[in-house]
């Protein structure tokens, strides 16, 4: 003890220093929280809050007033209106006068789905897996009913089937062409680096530019290809008034933009295939088709199914091309669900717009989750077997 009554030794730290050390230790223990707090805060502000606010829109009738927005809760009436109300024909299509072919298609799909569920149950699938399969089965039967009631019965279909048309047909075309181009550019050909750059250019153009470019190209009266259209006898063809032609050209424009995305990813996957396996197969006398089927494809299939899943998620949100090229016409033939929601929002029907957006979310989740569980994981299990 010194003259002042302090019992600390000369080498001891003062009280202030020990306090600072304790704060430093506390900050070090909670440093991860402090580092992620800004990102979490931004997510809460710009993602989660608008999500819950949009749920409020979907469950309400929204009116504009001089003091702002007025909400009147109607619960699920906005969703109910899309299935049975005045918007049914817009969203689902005309579900009347189902033909014999339509009923036959519905019954075949129903029988196939029931057999699949029975086979899954006999295999010993867990209750979680069976729940997922029941949801997928319900969606498959519902879509089959829509196809049988509209396409196979000569009736007009709605924005839901149009969206599925863009996703299924568009993504299939894009994957086949993109993978084919990637396979060609992975071969030892002259000028393949030049073609890689050329094939990648469309991905760098905005969807707005792609839409206006294709609208100009497809103008049979004043566009740059007008002499060609006239030469092939289509100088007076109004493709925008034909539902299937309009849908096909929208898919064409969307494919031109997104094939490079699949091309560049599949090219990277193909170039990572071990060359010694391919060379050994060539020495054994295997053909190019056999090499691709037995060696190349099993090694790139995890990348292939993943890129299809990513592209499907993006395709569900298509809105630029049908809006610019056809404005959703003729009628609603090319109108996607996203464009449907946008038109409702522009008409100040906020509740119905939010309801369609959430229906699109449910459709996307069910389709993509089913694809992931039954295709992606299935192919990954086969690849590791």
Residue, then its C-alpha position, 0 to 999 in steps of 0.5 A: x500500500x502506498x501513501x495514498x492508500x492504493x493497493x495496486x502494484x506499479x505494474x497493474x493497469x489502471x481502472x480506466x484501462x481495464x474498463x476499456x479492455x472489457x468494452x473491447x472484449x464485449x465488442x469482439x464477442x458481438x462483432x458479427x452482429x454489428x457487421x451484419x446489422x446494416x445488411x439486415x436493416x436494409x433487408x427489413x426496410x426494402x424487402x420484408x416491410x414492402x412484402x407485408x405491406x403488399x399483403x395488406x394490399x392483396x387483402x383489401x380494396x384500395x381507394x385513393x382519397x385526398x388524404x392518401x390511401x383508404x383500405x377496406x379489408x375484403x380478405x380473400x375476395x381479390x383472389x376469389x375474383x381471379x378464379x370465379x369472378x369477373x377476372x376468371x376469363x382473364x386469369x384462367x381463360x374460358x372454362x366452358x364447353x370442354x371437349x372429349x379430347x379435353x376430358x380425356x387429357x384430364x383423366x389421363x393426367x389424373x390417373x398418372x398423378x394418382x399412380x405416382x402418388x401411390x408409387x411414392x407411398x409404397x416406396x416409403x416416402x416420408x410425410x414431408x415428402x408426401x406433403x410436397x408431392x400432394x402439392x405438386x400433384x394438385x398443381x399438375x391436375x389444376x394445370x391439366x384441367x386448364x389445358x383440357x378446358x382451353x387449349x384442347x377445347x378451342x377456348x381462349x386461355x388466360x395469363x396463367x397458361x400464357x406464363x407457363x407457355x413462356x416458361x416451358x417452351x421458352x426455357x426448353x428452346x433456350x437450353x437446347x440451342x444454348x447447350x448446342x452452341x456451347x458444345x460447338x464452341x468447346x470443340x477445337x474449331x477455328x475462330x471459336x473465341x470470335x463466336x464466343x464474343x458474338x454469342x454473348x452480345x445479346x445478353x448485354x442488351x437491355x430487355x427494353x432494347x431487345x423488345x423495340x429491336x424485334x418490334x422493328x425487325x418484325x414490322x412487315x411494312x416499314x422495318x429493315x426486313x420489309x423486302x424479305x417479308x415481301x419476297x416470302x409473301x408476308x408483306x401484308x401479314x399482320x402477325x400481331x393479330x394472330x395469337x400463336x404468331x404473337x406468342x411465338x415471336x415473343x418467345x423468339x425475342x426472349x430466347x435471343x436475349x437469354x440463350x447467351x446466358x445458358x451458353x456461357x454457363x454450359x460452355x464453362x461446364x463443358x470445358x471442365x470435363x476431364x479431357x483424359x476421359x474423352x480421349x480414352x473413349x475415342x481410343x476405344x472407338x466410341x462415337x461422338x454421340x456415345x461420348x456425349x451421352x455416356x461421359x460428357x452429359x453425366x458430368x455436366x448434368x448438375x450444372x445443366x439442371x441448375x441453370x434451367x432452374x435459374x432461367x425458369x425463375x427469371x422467365x416467370x417474371x417476363x414483362x418487357x417483351x410482351x408489353x413492348x412488342x404486343x402490349x399483351x395482345x391480341x386481346x390477352x393472348x401474350x399477356x403474362x401474369x406480371x404484365x397482368x398485374x402491371x395493367x391492374x396497377x395502372x388501372x389503380x386496382x391495387x388489391x387485384x394487382x397484388x393478388x395476381x402478384x402473389x398468385x404468380x409467387x405461389x405458381x413460381x414456388x410450386x413449379x420451381x420447388x417441384x423441379x428442384x426436388x424431382x429433377x435437380x436433386x434426382x440428377x445430383x443423386x444419379x451423378x454421385x451414385 
